[in-house]
Amino acid sequence: MPYLSTALRFLFYSNIWIALAAVSLTAYTLLLKQEPIDGLVLLLIFLATLTTYNLCVFYSNTDYTEKFSFIKRWRIWLMQIFLGGLLSLFFISIFLHLTQLIFLVHLAIISFFYTVPISVHLPSGRLFFIPAWRNLPYLKIFLIAYVWASATVIFPLLKADLFLTQKDTLLLFAERFCFIFAITLPFDLRDYFHDRQAQLITFAQRLSHTGLKFLSLIVLVLALIFSSQQAVYLHFYIQLGITATATLLIYKAHTYRPDWYFTGLIDGILLLPIVAGWIFLD
């Protein structure tokens, strides 16, 4: 079914899929805290994720992978998605509270330097060079976990001032950080050969593949502990089911899995909370 295959590739590699995942987590946070589902916040999270993840279209990549072959083929469309998302973000930001805007700006700065290297040249030669933060040893997974936890937990609750007044919000932030960290670790397996060729130090380069999966499992358990300490007891059982799904997918992950296994299935885990939340919490 070539049409379906093309449609799925566009969904995954245009980063619409991961943007929907961010919306899912944000909506689940609001549902869990019994806050109104704010359409403006969800739209902003969708556009911010879509724009950030499509920054890569402005950089050439010689890797012959399905993802980068797709990006090369659809580059003009992806650039238009990026620019359209960016312009929409500027417009939506007019309606944000000042606290939300300041918080969003600090996440945007992290996301920019995560992807974009900074190089300053003079006629006499290069003055200085700062690599993209994703290429600094071990740092990228911590940055991803922090930005995702901040964007999907703290940001949507800033308007209600729940970040500073509820211990459960801090526990949810810690849980979300650990969960994102755990399901991002297997992507080091996907990128294992590319990272080794680039001499990038990652957890997969330092640990055995079994060791990396074991570390991921430990962090998943830690996330589950944080969820068990929160007031909404059904949240723990929802997270338990999602953790079981994540554990199975991580166990089955290896370096030769196709990219859709990681981009489609493992990232797709992030869509489960809102579905479960609507069934059991709403």
C-alpha positions, 0 to 999 in steps of 0.5 A: 500500500504505497499511499499509506506508506507515504502518508505514514512517512510524512506523519513521522518525518515531518514531525507531526507525530511527535508534535501530537505526542507533546499535545497529548502529554500536555492535555493529560497534565491539564486533565490530571490537575482538573484544569480546563483544556486550554486550546491555545496552550495545546496549539502553542505546544504543537507548533513549538514542537513542530518548529523545533524538530524541523530545524534539522531541514536547514542542515545538510546530512549525508547519512543515507537513511530513510529519514534523511532521504525523506527530508531531502525529498520534501525539504521545501515542504518542511521548510514551509511547515517550519516557517509557518509554525514559527510565524504562528508562534509569534502571533500566539505569543501575544496572548500569553501571560508574561510568566508563560512567555518568559518560560517559553523563551528559555525553552526556545533558547535551549532547543535552538542551541540543542540543534544549531552550532555557533561558529564565528569567523574572522578574515584571519580564521575562526574566532570560536565555535560552539557545537550543537549541544546535542553533540556534547557527551551524554548531554542530549538526553538530559536536555530532551527530558528537561525540555519535554517535562518543562513544556508538558508539565510546568508550562501549561500550569503556569497560568493556574500557578500550580507549579509553585503551590502543589507538591504533586506538580513537582512530582509529576515533573520528576515523573515526566522527566524520568519517563522521557529520559527512559524512552529516549535512551533506546534512540541511542541504539538507533543512532549507534553506528552514526554516533560512533562514526561521528565519535559522539559519546553516548550511553549506548557507546559506553554501556552494552546494549543490555546495560542501556536497556537495564538503565532505561528500566531503572529510570522507568521504575523511578518514574513509576515511584514518583507517580505512586506518590501523587494524589490521583491514585488512578494516575499510578495505574495508568502510568503502570500500564504505559510503563509495561508497554514502554518496557516491552518496546525497549526490550525489543529495541536494537540497532537494526530495527527500522526507524519507524520502530523508534519514531512511530512506536516508541514515540507513540507511547506518549499518545497513550496517557491522554487516551487512558486519561479520557477513559479513566479520569474524565 
